[in-house]
Amino acid sequence: MHSVRRMVSSRFEKMRMELRRGSLVMAALAALQSEAYGYALRRRLSDVGLQVDEGTLYPLIRRLEDQGLLESRWGASDEGRRRRYYTISAQGRALLQELQTEWESMRQSLDQLTQSSPS
């Protein structure tokens, strides 16, 4: 019984990471509908329960910018430090809308599957 629990736990962690990886793009795009620098984005995600370490977040936002889904600018913080501020681009907004539609469709399908009683 203990080895079965360990095996399920290991599989769960792998599946959980796959699910998070796919969802993180949508979360970052949604969170950047208002401008933020990297740490503020990380905090914004954390505030809604999405813990993301820097080693995952910064490569993600650079990749999204390279793909034209984010725009950035250099600016000074309140403390006078230079920071790179990110916001979603028009292309990113269009993609986010499509992703949200797909997410809702999948959520409805999964709700039906998981809430239906076995025949």
N, C-alpha and C positions, 0 to 999 in steps of 0.2 A: 504494500500500500504506500509506503514512504517513497519508494523509487518511482511509482506512478505519479505521485504529487510533484516530485522533483522534475520528471520528464515534462509534465504539463506546464509547470512553472517556466521551464526553459523555453518551451515552444511559445508560451504566452509572451515572454519577453521579446522574442524574435518577431512575432506577429505584431506586437504593440509598437515596436520600432518601425516596422513597415507602414503601419497605419499613421503614426505620427509624421513620418517623413513625407508622406503624400499630403497630409493635412497642413503641414507647416507653411507651404507656399501660399495656400489660401489664407491662412491666419496672418502671415506677414503682409500680404497685399491688403487685406482688410484693415489691419492695424495702421497701415501707412496711408490711409485716406486723409489723415492729417499728418503733417510733417513731423519727423522725429529723427534724432541722431541714434546711432546704434544702441547705446546703453539705455536710452529712453524707450526704444522699441522693445528691447529685452524686458524692461520693467513693465511696459504696457502688456506684453504677452503674459508675463508672470502674474500680473494682477488679475487676469481672467483664468488662471490655473494652468497655463502652458509654460512650463519650465524649459528653457532652452539655454544650453551653455554657449559661450562665446565662440567656441571652436566649430559650432554648427551654424550659428546665426550669421556671423560676419561673412563666411564664404557664400551663404545663401543670398544675402542682400547684394553682394558683388555680382553673383551669377544673374540675379533678377535684373540688375541694372544693365549688365552686358546684353541681356535679352531684350532690352527696351521696355521692361515692365515697370521699372522704377526710374526716377530722375533724382539727381543729387546736386547739391550746391555746398560750397564751403561757407561757413559763417562763424561768427564769434558767439560764444556762450555768454551768459550773464557774468561769468567770472573772467571773461576775456580770452578764454582758450578757443583755439580754432577747432571746429568740429565739422564733420560732414553730415549734412541733413538730407534725409531721404523722404520722398513722397511718391505715391503711385502715379504712373503716367496714364495718358488716355488709353494706350494699348493695354496697360495693366488693369485699368478699370473695366474694359471690355472683357478681358480674360476672367477677371474676378466674377463678373456677372455670370458668365458661362459656367464657371466652376461652382458657384452658389446654386445655380439651377440643377446642375448634375448632382451636387451634394444632397439637395433636397429630394430629388428623385430616388437616389440610393437610400437615403434615410427612410423614406416612405416604404420602399420595397423591403428593407431590412426590418422595419417595424412590423410589417405584415408577416414576414417569415418567423420572427422571434415571438410574436404575440399570438400567433395562431395555435390552436390546440391540436395535438396529433390526432389523426383520424383513427 
